[in-house]
């Protein structure tokens, strides 16, 4: 028997995550009611992922369930917010029980890791697309923004860059990879890890931050523009796994780590005297942090090779409407 809209919600999503004490009223009414801690602000973010644009139609639904939540938690991490609540809107061509069970499993597993409760949403029939809105909170006045970078701040990134872009290129048939290399980079594309712990720690240290979703060039560019400064990247300092580094060495293809996107690492600016504190946090979280450049007074972003020559980027990052 076909599932109704309400049967679908009840079967797969009513108890998908832990129950939080600050949820006064969750799924089942016209609105959720939430209790915000005193002297805190609400952080809200939303992302839509569309089949054939943001993910392959044949993607593992469990991995997709993970990713649709992860990309939103990454936005909260960039602001230094504690994740708390999430809503989910699903547009489905059919109510496939196996697909829904796997999707719910991936979504739920990540939500439980970060104590996030699903508090509402919507389902409708149509081409597959998924919209997630995540909410978190942080002490009033403590949010990391894009507009706080200062002259001579260090430019830092977490993790490695370019793996997801390399996986996408391989999936599209543009590159051949060894099986183990493809497995590792595909994990970064399909199951990105939101850097929530680092975001919370950076709240008292960083001057500006953003998550790297459209590529470091584009996303760092947002910080530079909002802060009214420029910057210089030292390309030899970019953190890359061996498969990405091999592509760069072979083709001078710096666009892969700089503009391919889907990294979901954090880029942040930091006074040099606070670096030792971030290095200690990096060790405690087992999350590498690399200093990749410095904020300068002159506007724009300069990308410097190890020999001192400048690399001119052909593109700044992904833009849905660049060709419109």
N, C-alpha and C positions, 0 to 999 in steps of 0.2 A: 504494500500500500504506500502511495506517495506521501512524503512528509509535508505537513503544512508549515508555514513560516514559523508558527509558535512552537510546533513540535521540534523543528530543527534547532531553534534556540535552546529549548529545554533539554534536548538530548545531548547536544554537543558543547554548549557554552554556558549553561546555568551555573555550573560549579567548576569552571575551568581553572580557577586560581584560588589562592588562599583568601580567607575572609578577613578583612581589616576592621579594627574597632572604630576607625574614623569614617566608615561608610554607614551613614544613618539609614539610607534606603538604596538598594542596588537594583538589579535586574527585576523587571516585572511591573514597573509603573511608568508613567509618562516621562519622568525625569529621575535621575539619581540625586540623592542628597548627601553631601559630604561635609565633614567637619575639619576645618583647617586649623592647625595649631596656632596658638596666640603669637602675635608678632612675626608671622610668616607671610610670604607672598606665594601666589599660585603661579606655576609655570605650565604653559599649555602649548602643545605642538601637534601638528597633524600632517600625515603623509598619505598619498594615494599611490598604490602600485598597480599597474595595468599589465595584463598578459600580453606578451609580444613587445612590450616597451621596457618594462623593468625586470621581467623574468621570462624565461622560456616557457612556452605552454606545457611542455612535458616535465617541468621541474618537479622534484620530489615534494609532495605537499607538506610533509613534516618539516622539511627545510624551509619551505615558504612560510609556514606558520611561525617559525623562529624569526625569519628575516623581517616580516612585516612589523613585528614588535620591536626587534633590535634597532631598526633605523630610527624609530621614535625615541627609544631610550637613549640612543646616541645624541639626539638633539637635547634631551634633558641633561645629559652628562656635560655637554658643551657649556651649559649655563650654570653648572654646579648644583643642579636640583636633585632632590631625592625622589625617585620615581614612586608613585603611589597608586594611581588609578588609570584605567584605559577603557576606551570605547572602541567597538569594532563594527564596521559596516561592510557586508559582503554582498557583492553582485555575482551571482552564480548562473551559468547556463543550465545546469541541472543540479538537483540535490543528491549528489553521489555519496552514499554512506561511507564507502571506503576512503574516498578523498577527504571528506569532512572529519572522519576520525583521525586520520594522519595529520591533517592541518591543525586540528585542535590539540593534538599531542605535542607538536612542536611549539605552538603558541603557549600552551600551558606550562611546559617545562621551563621556558625562559621566564615567564611571568612569576612562577613560584620561586625561582632563584633570586629575584629582585623584590619579592613581596608585593607584587602588583595585582590588584583586583580588577577583574572585568566588571564594569558597572552598568553597561548598556550598549546599545548598538542598533543595527538594522540589517535585514536581509531582503534581497530583491532578485528577480530573474533578469538576466542579460549577459553580455560578454563579461568574462571573468575580470573583476577588479576588486581591490581590497583597500579600504580606507581605515586607518587607525588614528585615533586621537589619544595622546598620552598626557597625563597631568602629573605634576609633582609639586614639591614645595621647598622653600629655602628661607632662611632668616631674612627679614626685610632689609633691603639695601645691600645684600651680599652677592647678587647675581653677577656671573661673568657675562660680559657683553663683547661685541666686536669693536667697540669704540674707545677702548682704554689703552691701546698700545702707545708707548713713549719712545722717544729717541734713545737709541743704544740698547733697547731691550733685546734680549735673545729671542730668536724664533725657534720654537721646539715642536717636535711631533712625537706621538707615541707609536709604538709598533713598527711595522714595515709598510711601504708604499708600493703599489703596482700589482700586487698578486691578483686581486679581483679583475683588474683590467686584462691581465695576461690570460686568466681563465676564460674571460669573455671572448678574447681573440681566438683562443684555441677552440672554444665551442662553436664559433662562427666559421671555423675552418681556415683561419688566416695563419695559424702557427701549429706546428707539430711539437708535442711535448712527450717526454717519457711518462709512463703511466703513473709513477709515484709523484712526479712533479705536478701532473694534472690533478691528481687527487688532492694534494695539499693546497694548490691555488684555488681549486673549485670550492673547497671548504671556506675559503675567505670570501668568495663571491656569494655563496648560498647561505652561509651561516656566520655573518659578521658578528664580532663580539663588542657590544657597547661598552665604552670605557667609563662606566658609572663611578667606580671607586676612585679613579684618578680625578674625574670631574669634581667630586666632593672634596678631595684633598686640595685641588688647585684653587678653590674658592678664596682662600686667604693668601694666595701666593701670586697667581697669574694676573696680568693686567688686562688681557683680552683673550678670548678663546672662540673656537668654532669647530664643528665636526667636519671631517673631510669626506663629503659625499660626492661632490662634482669634480674632485681633483684639487691638489694642493694649490696650483696656480690660481684657480678661480676662487677657492675658499679663503686662502690667505689674502687674495686681492680684496675680498669683502672687508677684512680687518683693516687693511691699509687705507681703503677708501673711507671707512667709517671713522677711523682714527686720524685722518688727515696727515698721514706719513707715507714714506716709501720703505723699501726693503731690499735686501740682497740675500740671495740664496747661494750657499756653497754646495754645488751639485755633488761633489765628492763625499759630502757628509750625509746625503740622503740614505735612509735605512732601507735596504733592499735584500730580499732573499736571493740565493744563487740563481734561480731561473730568471728572475727579473734583471739582475745584474748582468747576466749573460746576454740578454737581448739588448740592453743599453750599450754594452761594450762592443757588440757586433755591428750595431746600426747607428750609434750615437742617438739612440731613440729615447731621449729623456722625456718625451711625451707620455711614455708608459707610466713611470712613477709620479709624474707631475700633473697629468691631465686626464687619465683614463677614468678616474672616479671609482665610486663604490668601495673605498677603503674603510670608511667609518672609523678612522682614527681621530684623535684630537690634535689640532694645531693650536698652539697658544704662545703668547709672548710673556716674557719673564725678565725682571731685573736680574742682571748678572750675579748680584750678591745673594740671590735666593736659589741659585742653581744647586748648591749642595743639599738644600732641603728637598728639592724635587728628586735629586738622585737617591736620597734615602727612601723617599716614598716609592720610587721606581723599584728599588730592591725589595722593599716590603711587599709590594703588589706583584712582583715578578713580571713587570711590564716595562720593556725597554723604552727609554726616552732619549731622543737624539736632538742635539743642537744643530740646526741646519742653516742658520743665517742670523741676521741682525737687522733691526729697524734703523732706517736712515731718514734724513730730513728730506731729501729730494723725492718727489712723488714717483710712483711707478715701482716695478719690481724687476730687479736685475738678477739674472741667473748665470753664475760664474763657474766655468769649468776649473779643474785643478790647475791647468796651465795659465790661468788668468784671463783667458778669452771668454767672451760672453756668448751664451747659447740663446738663440732667438726662438721663442716658442711659436709653433704654427697655430696653436689653439689654446684657449684659456681654460677649457673644461666643458662639461656637458651642459647644453641648453636646449630644452624641449622645442623652443620656437626660433632657434637660430636661423633656420632655413625658410621660415614662413615669410 
